[in-house]
Amino acid sequence: KAVALMLITPVLWSTAGVVTRHVERAAPFEQVFWRSLVAGVFVAAYLLFTRQKPSIGRPMLFSGVMWAVMFTAFVVALSLTTVANTLVVMRVAPLPTAFLSFVILKEAVSTRTWLAAGAAAVGIAWMFHDDFVGGQLAGMLIAALIPLASAANLVALRAAAARVDLVPAIMLGGFLSALLALPLALPFQASAKDLALLAFLGVFQLGVPCILMYVVSRVLPPPEIALLALLEVLLGVLWAWLFVGEQPGSAALYGGGIVLAALVLNEISTMREKPV
């Protein structure tokens, strides 16, 4: 059951690229505003329905800020580069997390993780070089904020020995992201179709899958979750190709292939070392 729920999560996550490409008039920051606002409201309604009372402290505030960075950077990156590039870059989060844990928390990092990080760095460099030539470097750099914010979030919470529930932090991140995007989103230009698409993303691409992730994280080990989450990259690229004709370039295919292979092998090795 847990694996089935986790499989639903990347399927929902993967809809962002193809749905965003069908937005007609809303500019990137207006997309951020509506998507994040709807996600925050949806998660708040979930918390009220389940009668959960989040504790707002420093760890929760920091986590909310990091989620806000991720929510904002994702949509802006999609407006500047391809779906494939954005998804591949954001999914390297386990590697900077391991590096920051080594530097800040003095946690040991296995040889296989260093090797995976090196291979992923080669793949990312390949993709960055292609985007530099093609004029999409800004999108790649903004997309890189996502795994960095994710890594900072996890390491900071671990350093503070904090146990922050994922769901309230995502609610706070949604509202902060909407607040930050509001000045740049005005004047609003979204059509009714745009609002419907962005509301769909807020509920089904952010709210629902993040709640499912929270539920699944109680059962499945982190390496297995990370491995299953990589499906988002494959599905997201497939949907963009099938439904909006966005074909990934050669650098995204080859460089992204190296990154995904490194991540898959790393997570499989972790699962074998720590059987559940």
C-alpha positions as CSV (number, residue, x, y, z in Angstrom):
1,K,0.0,0.0,0.0
2,A,2.8,2.4,0.9
3,V,4.6,1.8,-2.4
4,A,1.3,2.3,-4.3
5,L,0.8,5.7,-2.6
6,M,4.4,6.6,-3.3
7,L,3.9,5.8,-7.0
8,I,1.0,8.1,-7.1
9,T,3.1,10.9,-5.7
10,P,5.7,11.3,-8.6
11,V,2.8,10.9,-11.1
12,L,1.1,14.0,-9.6
13,W,4.4,15.9,-9.3
14,S,5.2,15.2,-12.9
15,T,2.2,17.1,-14.2
16,A,3.7,20.5,-13.4
17,G,5.6,21.0,-16.7
18,V,2.9,20.0,-19.1
19,V,0.2,21.9,-17.2
20,T,2.3,25.1,-17.0
21,R,2.9,25.0,-20.7
22,H,-0.8,25.4,-21.3
23,V,-1.1,28.6,-19.2
24,E,-2.2,31.3,-21.6
25,R,-1.7,34.7,-20.0
26,A,-0.3,34.5,-16.5
27,A,3.3,35.5,-16.2
28,P,5.8,33.3,-14.2
29,F,5.4,35.2,-10.9
30,E,1.6,35.3,-11.2
31,Q,1.8,31.5,-11.7
32,V,3.9,31.2,-8.6
33,F,1.4,33.3,-6.7
34,W,-1.8,31.4,-7.5
35,R,-0.2,27.9,-7.4
36,S,1.4,28.6,-4.0
37,L,-1.6,30.3,-2.5
38,V,-3.9,27.4,-3.5
39,A,-1.5,24.9,-2.1
40,G,-1.2,26.8,1.2
41,V,-5.0,27.0,1.5
42,F,-5.5,23.4,0.6
43,V,-3.0,22.2,3.2
44,A,-4.4,24.6,5.8
45,A,-7.9,23.0,5.2
46,Y,-6.3,19.6,5.6
47,L,-4.8,20.5,8.9
48,L,-8.2,21.9,10.1
49,F,-10.0,18.8,8.9
50,T,-7.5,16.5,10.8
51,R,-7.4,18.9,13.8
52,Q,-3.7,19.3,13.7
53,K,-2.2,22.3,15.5
54,P,1.3,23.1,14.1
55,S,3.9,24.5,16.4
56,I,5.4,27.6,14.9
57,G,9.0,27.9,15.9
58,R,12.4,28.6,14.3
59,P,12.7,25.2,12.7
60,M,9.2,25.5,11.2
61,L,9.9,29.1,10.0
62,F,13.2,28.1,8.4
63,S,11.6,25.0,6.8
64,G,8.7,27.2,5.4
65,V,11.2,29.7,3.9
66,M,13.1,26.8,2.2
67,W,9.8,25.4,0.8
68,A,8.9,28.9,-0.4
69,V,12.2,29.1,-2.3
70,M,11.6,25.7,-3.9
71,F,8.0,26.6,-4.9
72,T,9.1,29.9,-6.4
73,A,12.3,28.7,-8.2
74,F,10.5,25.7,-9.8
75,V,7.9,27.7,-11.7
76,V,10.4,30.5,-12.7
77,A,12.9,27.8,-13.9
78,L,10.2,26.2,-16.0
79,S,9.6,29.5,-17.7
80,L,13.3,29.9,-18.6
81,T,14.4,26.3,-19.5
82,T,13.0,22.9,-20.5
83,V,11.0,20.6,-18.3
84,A,13.7,18.0,-18.6
85,N,16.5,20.3,-17.4
86,T,14.4,21.6,-14.4
87,L,13.4,18.1,-13.2
88,V,16.9,16.6,-13.5
89,V,18.6,19.4,-11.6
90,M,16.0,19.5,-8.8
91,R,16.3,15.7,-8.2
92,V,20.0,15.8,-7.2
93,A,18.9,17.0,-3.8
94,P,20.2,13.9,-2.0
95,L,23.8,14.7,-3.1
96,P,24.1,18.2,-1.7
97,T,22.3,17.0,1.4
98,A,25.0,14.4,1.9
99,F,27.8,17.0,1.3
100,L,26.3,19.6,3.7
101,S,25.8,16.8,6.3
102,F,29.5,16.0,6.0
103,V,30.6,19.7,6.2
104,I,28.2,20.9,8.9
105,L,27.2,17.9,10.9
106,K,30.5,16.0,10.4
107,E,28.5,12.9,9.3
108,A,30.4,10.3,7.4
109,V,29.7,10.0,3.7
110,S,30.2,6.7,2.0
111,T,32.5,6.2,-1.0
112,R,29.6,5.3,-3.2
113,T,27.9,8.6,-2.4
114,W,31.0,10.5,-3.3
115,L,31.3,8.6,-6.6
116,A,27.6,9.2,-7.3
117,A,28.1,13.0,-6.6
118,G,31.1,13.0,-9.0
119,A,29.2,11.3,-11.8
120,A,26.1,13.6,-11.2
121,A,28.4,16.6,-11.3
122,V,29.7,15.5,-14.7
123,G,26.1,15.1,-16.0
124,I,25.0,18.5,-14.6
125,A,28.1,20.2,-16.1
126,W,27.2,18.7,-19.5
127,M,23.7,20.1,-19.2
128,F,24.9,23.5,-18.0
129,H,27.4,23.8,-20.9
130,D,24.6,23.1,-23.4
131,D,22.3,25.6,-21.8
132,F,25.1,28.2,-21.7
133,V,25.5,27.8,-25.5
134,G,21.7,27.8,-26.0
135,G,21.0,30.8,-23.8
136,Q,19.0,28.9,-21.1
137,L,21.7,29.1,-18.4
138,A,19.5,31.4,-16.1
139,G,16.8,28.7,-16.0
140,M,19.3,26.0,-14.9
141,L,20.8,28.3,-12.3
142,I,17.4,29.0,-10.8
143,A,16.5,25.3,-10.9
144,A,19.7,24.7,-8.9
145,L,18.2,26.6,-6.0
146,I,15.7,23.8,-5.5
147,P,18.1,21.0,-4.4
148,L,20.2,23.5,-2.5
149,A,17.2,24.8,-0.5
150,S,16.1,21.2,0.1
151,A,19.5,20.2,1.4
152,A,19.7,23.3,3.6
153,N,16.3,22.5,5.0
154,L,17.0,18.9,5.9
155,V,20.5,19.6,7.4
156,A,19.4,22.6,9.4
157,L,16.5,20.7,10.9
158,R,18.8,17.8,11.7
159,A,21.3,20.1,13.3
160,A,18.6,21.5,15.5
161,A,17.4,18.0,16.4
162,A,14.0,19.3,15.2
163,R,11.1,17.1,14.3
164,V,9.0,19.3,12.1
165,D,6.0,17.8,10.4
166,L,6.2,18.1,6.7
167,V,2.6,19.2,6.2
168,P,2.5,22.4,8.2
169,A,5.9,23.4,6.8
170,I,4.5,23.1,3.3
171,M,1.5,25.2,4.2
172,L,3.7,27.9,5.5
173,G,6.0,27.6,2.4
174,G,2.9,28.0,0.2
175,F,1.8,31.2,1.9
176,L,5.3,32.7,2.0
177,S,5.9,31.9,-1.7
178,A,2.6,33.6,-2.6
179,L,3.5,36.6,-0.5
180,L,7.0,37.0,-2.0
181,A,5.6,36.6,-5.5
182,L,2.7,39.0,-5.1
183,P,4.5,42.3,-5.9
184,L,6.0,40.8,-9.0
185,A,2.7,39.2,-10.0
186,L,0.7,42.4,-10.2
187,P,-1.2,43.4,-12.3
188,F,-3.0,40.0,-12.5
189,Q,-3.5,38.9,-16.1
190,A,-4.5,35.2,-15.7
191,S,-7.5,34.0,-17.7
192,A,-10.2,31.7,-16.2
193,K,-8.4,28.8,-17.9
194,D,-5.1,29.8,-16.3
195,L,-6.7,30.0,-12.8
196,A,-8.2,26.6,-13.2
197,L,-4.8,25.1,-14.3
198,L,-2.9,26.8,-11.5
199,A,-5.5,25.7,-8.9
200,F,-5.1,22.2,-10.2
201,L,-1.3,22.4,-9.6
202,G,-1.8,23.9,-6.2
203,V,-4.0,21.0,-5.1
204,F,-2.9,18.0,-7.1
205,Q,0.7,18.8,-7.9
206,L,1.7,20.2,-4.5
207,G,-0.8,19.7,-1.8
208,V,-2.0,16.1,-2.3
209,P,1.4,14.5,-3.2
210,C,3.2,16.3,-0.4
211,I,0.7,15.0,2.1
212,L,1.0,11.5,0.6
213,M,4.8,11.8,0.9
214,Y,4.4,12.6,4.6
215,V,2.2,9.5,5.1
216,V,4.6,7.3,3.1
217,S,7.7,8.5,5.0
218,R,6.4,6.8,8.1
219,V,6.7,3.4,6.4
220,L,9.2,3.4,3.6
221,P,12.9,4.1,4.2
222,P,14.4,7.3,2.7
223,P,16.4,5.6,-0.1
224,E,13.4,3.8,-1.4
225,I,11.4,7.0,-1.4
226,A,14.2,8.8,-3.2
227,L,14.3,6.1,-5.8
228,L,10.6,6.1,-6.5
229,A,10.6,9.9,-6.6
230,L,13.0,9.8,-9.6
231,L,10.0,8.7,-11.6
232,E,8.9,12.3,-11.7
233,V,11.8,13.1,-14.0
234,L,11.0,10.4,-16.5
235,L,7.2,11.0,-16.4
236,G,7.5,14.8,-16.5
237,V,9.7,14.6,-19.6
238,L,7.4,12.1,-21.2
239,W,4.3,14.2,-20.7
240,A,6.0,17.4,-22.0
241,W,7.1,15.4,-25.1
242,L,3.7,13.8,-25.7
243,F,1.3,16.7,-25.0
244,V,3.3,19.9,-25.8
245,G,5.9,18.6,-28.2
246,E,8.8,19.6,-26.0
247,Q,11.7,17.3,-26.9
248,P,14.7,17.2,-24.6
249,G,18.0,18.2,-26.2
250,S,20.9,15.9,-26.5
251,A,22.6,17.4,-23.4
252,A,19.4,16.7,-21.4
253,L,19.3,13.1,-22.6
254,Y,23.0,12.3,-22.1
255,G,23.8,14.5,-19.1
256,G,20.5,13.8,-17.5
257,G,21.0,10.1,-18.1
258,I,24.3,10.2,-16.3
259,V,22.7,12.0,-13.3
260,L,19.7,9.6,-13.1
261,A,22.0,6.6,-13.4
262,A,24.2,7.9,-10.6
263,L,21.2,8.6,-8.3
264,V,19.6,5.2,-9.0
265,L,22.8,3.2,-8.3
266,N,23.4,5.2,-5.1
267,E,19.9,4.6,-3.8
268,I,19.9,0.9,-4.7
269,S,23.2,0.5,-2.9
270,T,21.9,2.2,0.2
271,M,18.8,-0.1,0.2
272,R,21.0,-3.2,0.0
273,E,23.2,-2.0,2.8
274,K,20.3,-1.2,5.1
275,P,17.6,-3.8,4.4
276,V,14.2,-3.2,5.9
